[in-house]
Amino acid sequence: MLKLLIIIPAYNEASNIERVVDNLIENYSQYDYVIVNDGSSDDTRKICANRKYNFLDLPINVGLAGAIRAGIRYANYHGYDYAVQIDGDGQHEPKYIKDMLEKMETAQADIVIGSRFKEEKKPNSMRMLGSRIISGAIKLTTGGKKIEDVTSGMRLFNKRMIKNFGYNMHYSPEPDTIAYLLNCGIKIEEIQVEMYERIAGTSYLNLKNSVWYMLKMLFSILIFQWVRGREVK
């Protein structure tokens, strides 16, 4: 059987991590998992150790990109065929992993994104306005390829992408990377999923920086990606 690893980056997720991992153990034991404790300052590490969860313990906070890269390298080292990223706050439903795998196979995709907006309309809000603008920028710079949920943290990678994200390229889990990968010839698809709001804990995304984030993404998508070397193999 093909092997799949669930990667769970966790920064100060003491309020959520047991709920997320116990659900995987009880209901999705066909998949392996690894928690990447990203230098948390709360009891995330203690909970993982006491509950004997499978986890990597990063000694300092390296950020979401670094935490995912650590998980991806773990997947590569242990020979996994697929790796799927889900958040440690419980907003992602593991039941959709099966559908994501089926989409990857039928579409021969390299990456499948669990999307809130593949079939559902985006709500009217400032945050969704930013999402629409970034989606438009990706479409403009990739020959018309539209990604509806550009900030989704639920992503499935095939073996080729595991190798690339782990060792061959600098990967950040951001919309500009999606645009870059599409222009490298990587096939990215979306499927509709349902996501939940964070119940507790600390989000990687600071809302105070949302405007700066959008401007940075637009600069990278519209300008920087064209001078970036094509590292994907």
Helices and strands as residue ranges (DSSP letters): E 4-10, H 17-27, E 32-38, H 44-50, E 55-58, H 63-77, E 82-85, G 94-96, H 97-107, E 111-115, H 126-141, E 155-157, H 159-163, I 164-168, H 175-183, E 188-192, G 207-209, H 210-222, G 224-227
